[in-house]
Amino acid sequence: MKNASLILNAVLLVAVVVLFILHFTQKPSGGASGESSTPSNVKVAYINQDTLFKYYDFVKENRDRLEKEAKSLSDQLANRQASLQREVQAYQNNVNSLTIGQARDLEASLQQKGQNLQMYEQSLQQQMMDDQAQVAEQIHGKLQEYLKTYSKERGIAVVVRYDRQSDVLYAGDSLDISKDVIKGLNDAWKIESTKTPADSTKTK
């Protein structure tokens, strides 16, 4: 179904959302206390967005979940569309045997069902967009939180995104912290994802 495909296409927005996550750069950790570095001493590193998106377990798990959710919602929408189509076909087959009043009533009913189906499709799309926005916010939060500690420990003042769409035309491999950061993120996510509700309560 043409409309059903819109739901599946919506999940692709996750990739687009993640493109913006790494636009946020890490501020110098000593800025608040007045410990600033001169431009020549500023230590810069970068994260490859494609590498993060491919190997960060939190992203992979949520991408899989959103794809399954999109498939389920798409199937639900397709079933409702097929059911309505059958009712329309039945009406067309029997319209000559109906009175004018019966035909008008059926047409009004089918029209209302069509409008309800459109509203249902819009609600599914909004649901997917809300879920994707929530995941994007979580990714950003986890990345920012981890980089605060990571950058402070290594004296890094700025972390930038590096891909074909970024303003960085060249960056040496020595500045690439992608694998190191992803390992740390995955280790943290492994611990977080295995916590029970009781464990989470204790840490608060």
C-alpha positions in Angstrom: 0.0 0.0 0.0 1.3 3.4 -0.9 0.3 5.0 2.4 1.6 2.1 4.4 5.1 2.7 3.0 5.1 6.1 4.6 5.4 4.5 8.0 8.4 2.4 7.0 10.0 5.5 5.4 9.6 7.3 8.7 12.2 5.1 10.4 14.8 6.3 8.1 14.5 9.7 9.9 16.6 8.1 12.7 19.7 8.3 10.5 19.0 11.9 9.7 18.5 12.8 13.3 21.8 11.2 14.3 23.5 13.4 11.7 22.8 16.4 13.9 23.8 14.9 17.2 27.5 15.3 16.8 27.1 19.0 15.8 27.3 19.7 19.5 30.9 20.3 20.6 32.5 19.9 24.0 33.4 23.1 25.7 36.8 23.4 27.5 36.4 21.8 30.9 38.4 24.7 32.6 36.4 27.5 31.1 34.2 28.1 34.1 37.2 28.4 36.5 39.1 30.8 34.2 41.6 28.2 33.1 41.6 28.9 29.4 44.1 27.7 26.8 45.6 29.8 24.1 44.5 28.9 20.6 47.8 27.2 19.8 47.4 24.9 22.8 43.8 23.9 22.3 43.6 20.1 21.9 41.0 19.0 19.3 39.6 15.6 18.5 36.9 14.3 16.3 34.3 11.5 16.1 33.4 9.9 12.9 29.6 10.0 12.8 29.3 7.0 10.5 31.5 4.9 12.8 29.4 5.9 15.8 26.1 5.1 14.1 27.4 1.7 12.9 29.1 0.5 16.1 27.3 2.1 19.1 25.2 -0.7 20.5 22.6 1.7 21.9 22.0 3.1 18.4 21.9 -0.4 16.8 19.4 -1.8 19.3 17.1 1.2 19.0 17.4 1.2 15.2 16.3 -2.5 15.2 13.5 -1.8 17.6 12.2 1.1 15.6 12.3 -0.9 12.4 10.3 -3.7 14.0 7.9 -1.1 15.4 7.5 0.5 12.0 6.9 -2.8 10.3 4.2 -3.6 12.9 2.5 -0.3 12.5 2.7 -0.6 8.7 1.0 -4.0 8.8 -1.8 -2.6 11.0 -2.3 0.3 8.6 -2.3 -2.0 5.6 -4.9 -4.3 7.2 -7.2 -1.4 7.9 -6.7 -0.1 4.3 -7.5 -3.5 2.9 -10.6 -3.8 5.1 -11.9 -0.4 3.9 -11.2 -1.3 0.3 -13.2 -4.5 0.6 -16.2 -2.4 2.0 -15.8 0.0 -0.9 -15.8 -2.8 -3.4 -18.8 -4.4 -1.8 -20.7 -1.1 -2.1 -19.8 -0.7 -5.7 -20.9 -4.3 -6.5 -24.3 -3.8 -4.7 -25.0 -0.1 -5.3 -27.6 -0.9 -8.0 -29.7 -2.9 -5.6 -29.7 -0.2 -2.9 -32.3 2.5 -2.4 -31.1 6.1 -2.7 -31.2 6.5 1.1 -29.3 3.3 1.7 -26.6 4.3 -0.9 -26.2 7.7 0.7 -25.9 6.2 4.2 -23.2 3.8 3.0 -21.3 6.5 1.1 -21.4 8.7 4.2 -20.2 5.8 6.3 -17.4 4.9 3.9 -16.3 8.5 3.7 -16.1 8.8 7.5 -14.1 5.6 7.7 -11.7 6.9 5.1 -11.2 10.1 7.1 -10.7 8.0 10.3 -8.1 5.9 8.4 -6.2 9.1 7.4 -6.2 10.3 11.0 -5.0 6.9 12.1 -2.1 7.0 9.7 -1.2 10.4 10.9 -1.2 9.2 14.5 1.1 6.3 13.6 3.5 8.7 11.8 3.5 11.0 14.8 4.1 8.1 17.1 7.2 7.1 15.1 8.5 10.6 15.0 8.1 11.0 18.8 9.9 7.7 19.4 12.8 8.7 17.1 13.1 12.1 18.7 13.3 10.5 22.1 16.0 8.1 21.0 18.0 11.0 19.4 17.7 12.9 22.7 19.0 9.9 24.6 21.9 9.4 22.3 22.9 13.0 22.6 22.7 12.9 26.3 24.8 9.8 26.7 27.4 11.1 24.3 27.6 14.5 26.0 27.8 12.9 29.4 30.5 10.5 28.4 32.6 13.2 26.6 32.6 15.4 29.7 34.7 12.9 31.6 36.6 11.5 28.6 37.7 14.9 27.4 38.6 16.1 30.9 40.8 13.1 31.5 42.7 13.6 28.2 42.8 17.3 28.2 40.7 17.6 25.1 39.0 21.0 24.7 36.9 20.5 21.6 35.3 17.4 20.0 33.9 17.8 16.5 32.0 15.7 14.1 33.8 14.5 11.0 32.1 13.3 7.8 31.5 14.5 4.3 28.9 17.0 5.3 31.0 18.6 8.1 33.1 21.7 7.7 36.3 19.7 8.4 38.1 19.0 5.1 40.9 17.0 6.7 41.7 15.5 10.0 44.6 13.2 10.9 44.0 9.7 12.3 45.7 10.7 15.5 42.8 13.0 16.3 40.2 10.3 15.7 38.7 9.2 19.1 35.8 7.3 17.5 36.7 3.8 18.5 37.9 4.7 21.9 34.7 6.7 22.7 32.4 3.9 21.2 34.1 1.3 23.4 33.5 3.4 26.4 29.9 4.1 25.4 29.3 0.4 24.8 30.8 -0.6 28.1 28.6 1.9 29.9 25.5 0.8 27.9 26.2 -2.8 28.7 26.1 -2.0 32.4 23.1 0.2 32.1 21.1 -2.2 30.0 21.6 -5.1 32.4 20.5 -3.1 35.5 17.2 -4.2 37.1 14.7 -1.6 38.2 15.8 -2.2 41.8 19.4 -1.4 40.8 18.3 1.8 39.1 16.5 2.8 42.3 19.5 2.2 44.5 21.7 4.4 42.3 19.4 7.4 42.6 
